[in-house]
Each structure stands twice: as structure tokens, then as C-alpha cells.
Amino acid sequence: MSESFRLLPQFAQDAPARFLERRLRVRPKHEWHFPGEDLAAKFGRALCAESATSIKEILEAFEFFQVVRKFVAGPHVVDLCSGHGLVGALLALFERRVEKVTLIDRAQPESAGRILAALDRVGPWARPKLRFQQARLVRGGVLRPAVSLPEGASIVAVHACGALTDRAIALGLELGGPIAVLPCCRQHRDHPAPEVLKRELGGDLAIDVHRTYRLHEAGYQVRWKSIPSTITPMNRVLVGVPRSPVCAPGSGAPFPY
């Protein structure tokens, strides 16, 4: 896996290991980690000024965004299991092609307000694009309560734990738009990937291979990307782009998640 930092290259030489290990929240005194006058640096300093979240969460979101932006940027993006919504905020801030970002999770944490305040400091055009919807992803990629999403909307999900990644993929296939996920906490015993693959390849790799075949068979071109493992060892990114502009909704048989 590549260790390059794409959006925040300074961290290739200056990864703040003690912050990553202890998940410490950034403070105004950490603004020096984000030198320069580009938009990424300005937003990084604004996040520090607002004590928005941990440096790990910032690096994870920034680097995932930079890896997937060219694949998922479109009129409507859905950030599933969004938590504080930093990935969605980045898409709204950087991408003119993105007109609307729907942030979906069971609850919106307190840190979301801090991220919005940081966003307002550097990109007041971004906040009107964002909308939070409270909902749960259940079996088959169904949202409860139901949230209206347009056909062809892009799906992103960062560290949607275990089966939530598969549910995010299922919803993405139903909508027929681009999909990008950063899986974590794969449930080896319960996942329907073939046992021989889990045994021979290891559970994590076998499950992502199985997900790749699922996307491929549904008419998607699949790419494997990564963010630096210094941020997280669970750093594999799966990106699926429909071979046709919009796959038929419901393509690909859903897994029972």
C-alpha cells in the first residue's frame, strides 16, 4: 500500500504519531501542522481553531477525500455513517460539481457543529450544500426511516463498521451511482465471503475480494486505492464506478445484512 499523503503532503515527513496513537483533539496550538495558503491548509487551521476533532480523523477524512474525489464528485453525494460529516464537508468545500451532500447517521455528534464552524471560516459557500438526515442502515442497504435519495447519487462511507460497509454498498448499487468505501472491523465469521478465501487469504482480504466481485458483477469498474497506513492499518479503499452512466437500480443481488 502507498504511504504518500496526497492532500496533506507535509505529514509524510511529520506524521504526529502521538496524536494518532492517543486520538488527541486538535487545538489552536496545532495550527502549525497546516502551513500555506491553499484551501486544504486553511481548512486544517480552521479545524484546529475550533478544536473540531482528532488529528487522526482529520488526516483520515482529508486523504480519503483526495483519493476518491474524482470518482464520486457529482450533483448529489451521500455520506453514510457520516459521524461528524468531515468527508461530506470536504466534498462540499472543494468540489463545484457537488451541489448537495446528504449526511446520514443514527445521530449527529457534538463535533459536527465544530466542523461546520470551521467550514464557515474558509468556505461559506459549502454549508448550504449540506443536510443531515437521521436514519439507520439496515439489512439490504435500506434506510430507516426512509430518506429520499436520487438515482445515480454517489455513496461514500468511511469506516462504516463491519456489515455497515456491505449495507452501504447495497444502497449504492440500488441507486446505481459511484461508490467509495473505507472498510473496517470486518466480521470474518458472519460475512458470506467463501470460507476457503478467508482461510487462504485471511479474512480482511477475502471479504474485500468478495465485495469487489459483487461490484464487478453489478456492472461496476472497481479500483483498489489506499490511504497511508500511518493513519490507520485498515487503509484499503474500494472504489466502484458504473461502466454505464447509471447502473439499473437494484442491480446485484443484496447480501442479507
C-alpha positions in Angstrom: 0.0 0.0 0.0 1.2 3.5 -0.8 2.3 5.7 2.1 2.1 9.0 0.2 -0.1 11.8 1.7 -1.9 13.3 -1.3 -3.7 16.3 0.1 -1.5 17.0 3.1 2.0 16.0 1.9 3.7 17.6 4.9 2.5 14.7 7.1 4.6 12.3 5.1 7.6 13.7 7.0 5.8 15.0 10.0 3.1 12.5 11.0 2.3 13.4 14.6 2.4 9.8 15.9 1.5 10.7 19.5 -1.7 12.4 18.3 -2.6 9.4 16.1 -2.0 6.9 18.8 -3.9 8.8 21.5 -6.6 10.3 19.2 -6.0 13.7 20.8 -8.3 16.5 19.7 -6.5 19.3 17.8 -6.3 22.7 19.4 -5.4 26.2 18.1 -1.7 25.5 19.1 -1.6 22.8 16.4 -2.3 25.1 13.5 1.4 25.0 12.6 0.8 21.5 11.2 -1.1 23.1 8.3 1.2 25.7 6.7 0.4 27.5 3.5 -2.4 29.4 1.9 -4.1 26.7 -0.1 -7.6 25.7 0.8 -6.6 22.4 2.5 -4.2 24.3 4.8 -6.7 27.0 5.6 -9.4 24.4 6.5 -6.9 22.4 8.6 -6.1 25.5 10.6 -9.8 26.3 11.0 -10.4 22.8 12.3 -7.6 23.4 14.8 -9.0 26.8 15.8 -12.4 25.2 16.5 -10.9 22.2 18.3 -13.1 20.2 15.9 -11.9 16.6 16.2 -8.8 14.5 16.4 -5.8 14.7 14.1 -6.4 11.1 13.1 -10.0 11.9 12.0 -8.7 14.9 10.0 -6.0 13.0 8.2 -8.3 10.1 7.5 -11.0 12.2 6.0 -8.7 14.5 4.0 -6.7 11.6 2.5 -9.8 9.5 1.7 -11.4 12.5 0.1 -8.4 13.2 -2.1 -8.3 9.5 -3.2 -11.9 9.3 -4.2 -13.0 12.8 -5.2 -12.6 12.4 -8.9 -14.7 9.3 -8.9 -17.6 10.4 -6.7 -17.9 14.1 -7.2 -21.3 14.7 -8.8 -24.5 16.7 -8.2 -25.6 14.6 -5.1 -23.3 12.8 -2.7 -24.4 10.7 0.3 -22.0 10.4 3.2 -23.2 7.3 5.0 -22.4 6.6 8.7 -21.1 10.2 8.4 -20.4 10.8 12.1 -19.2 14.4 12.3 -19.5 14.7 8.5 -16.0 15.8 7.6 -15.8 13.9 4.4 -19.1 15.3 3.2 -17.9 18.8 4.3 -14.7 18.4 2.2 -16.7 17.4 -0.9 -19.0 20.5 -0.4 -16.0 22.7 0.1 -13.7 21.6 -2.7 -15.9 20.3 -5.5 -18.0 22.8 -7.5 -19.7 19.8 -9.2 -21.2 18.8 -5.9 -24.5 20.6 -5.4 -25.8 18.7 -2.4 -24.4 16.4 0.3 -26.6 14.3 2.5 -25.0 13.3 5.7 -26.7 10.2 7.2 -26.2 8.6 10.6 -28.1 7.5 13.6 -27.2 10.7 15.4 -25.1 13.8 14.8 -22.3 14.2 17.3 -21.4 17.4 19.0 -18.2 17.7 16.9 -20.3 18.2 13.8 -21.1 21.7 14.9 -17.4 22.5 15.3 -16.7 21.2 11.8 -19.4 23.4 10.4 -18.0 26.4 12.2 -14.6 25.7 10.7 -16.2 25.3 7.3 -17.8 28.7 7.6 -14.4 30.3 8.3 -12.9 29.3 4.9 -15.8 28.3 2.6 -19.2 29.9 3.4 -20.4 28.5 0.1 -20.2 25.0 1.4 -22.6 24.9 4.3 -25.8 25.4 2.2 -24.9 22.2 0.3 -25.0 20.1 3.5 -28.1 18.4 5.0 -28.1 15.9 7.9 -30.6 13.1 8.0 -31.1 10.9 11.0 -31.5 7.3 9.8 -30.1 3.8 10.2 -28.7 1.4 7.6 -30.4 -2.0 8.0 -30.3 -5.2 6.1 -30.2 -4.9 2.3 -29.0 -1.3 2.4 -32.3 0.1 3.5 -32.5 3.4 5.4 -34.9 3.6 8.3 -36.7 5.9 8.5 -36.7 6.3 4.7 -34.7 9.1 3.2 -35.4 10.2 -0.4 -32.2 9.9 -2.5 -31.9 10.4 -6.3 -31.0 7.7 -8.7 -27.3 8.0 -9.6 -26.3 9.7 -6.3 -22.7 8.9 -5.2 -22.2 6.9 -2.0 -19.2 7.4 0.4 -18.7 5.6 3.7 -15.6 5.9 5.8 -15.0 3.2 8.4 -18.6 2.0 8.4 -18.1 -0.7 10.9 -18.4 -4.4 9.8 -21.6 -5.2 7.9 -22.4 -1.4 7.6 -19.9 -1.3 4.7 -21.8 -4.0 2.9 -25.1 -2.2 3.6 -23.6 1.0 2.1 -22.5 -0.9 -1.0 -26.1 -2.4 -1.3 -27.6 1.1 -1.1 -25.1 2.3 -3.7 -26.0 -0.5 -6.1 -29.7 0.4 -5.6 -29.0 4.0 -6.6 -26.7 3.0 -9.4 -24.1 5.7 -8.8 -20.4 5.7 -7.8 -19.4 4.1 -4.6 -16.3 4.6 -2.4 -15.8 2.9 1.0 -13.0 2.6 3.5 -14.0 -0.6 5.3 -13.1 -1.5 8.9 -13.8 -4.2 11.6 -14.7 -6.9 9.1 -16.8 -9.6 10.6 -15.0 -12.7 9.4 -17.3 -15.4 10.8 -20.6 -13.8 9.6 -19.6 -12.4 6.2 -20.7 -14.5 3.2 -17.3 -14.5 1.5 -16.2 -18.1 0.7 -14.6 -19.8 3.7 -11.7 -21.0 1.5 -10.8 -17.4 0.7 -11.0 -16.4 4.3 -8.7 -19.3 5.2 -6.2 -18.9 2.4 -6.1 -15.1 2.0 -7.0 -14.0 5.5 -10.4 -12.7 6.5 -9.9 -9.0 5.7 -8.5 -9.5 2.2 -11.1 -12.3 1.4 -14.0 -10.0 2.3 -12.8 -7.2 0.2 -12.2 -9.5 -2.7 -15.8 -10.7 -2.3 -17.0 -7.1 -2.2 -15.0 -6.4 -5.4 -16.7 -9.3 -7.2 -20.0 -8.1 -6.0 -19.4 -4.6 -7.6 -17.9 -6.1 -10.7 -20.9 -8.4 -11.3 -23.3 -5.5 -10.8 -21.7 -3.6 -13.7 -19.0 -1.6 -11.9 -15.4 -0.9 -12.7 -13.6 -1.4 -9.4 -10.3 0.1 -8.2 -8.4 -0.6 -5.0 -6.8 2.5 -3.5 -5.3 3.3 -0.1 -4.6 6.0 2.4 -1.4 5.9 4.4 -1.2 3.1 7.0 0.3 5.6 9.5 -3.2 7.0 9.8 -4.9 3.6 10.2 -3.8 0.0 9.3 -7.4 -0.5 7.9 -6.5 1.7 5.0 -7.8 -0.1 1.9 -10.2 2.0 -0.2 -12.7 0.3 -2.6 -14.0 2.5 -5.4 -16.7 1.4 -7.8 -17.8 3.4 -10.8 -20.6 2.2 -13.1 -19.5 1.2 -16.5 -22.6 2.9 -17.9 -23.6 6.3 -16.7 -26.1 4.9 -14.2 -26.5 1.2 -13.5 -30.0 -0.2 -13.3 -31.3 0.3 -9.7 -31.3 -2.8 -7.7 -28.5 -4.5 -9.9 -26.5 -7.0 -8.0 -28.2 -9.4 -5.5 -28.1 -8.0 -2.0 -26.4 -9.8 0.9 -28.5 -10.5 3.9 -27.2 -7.6 6.0 
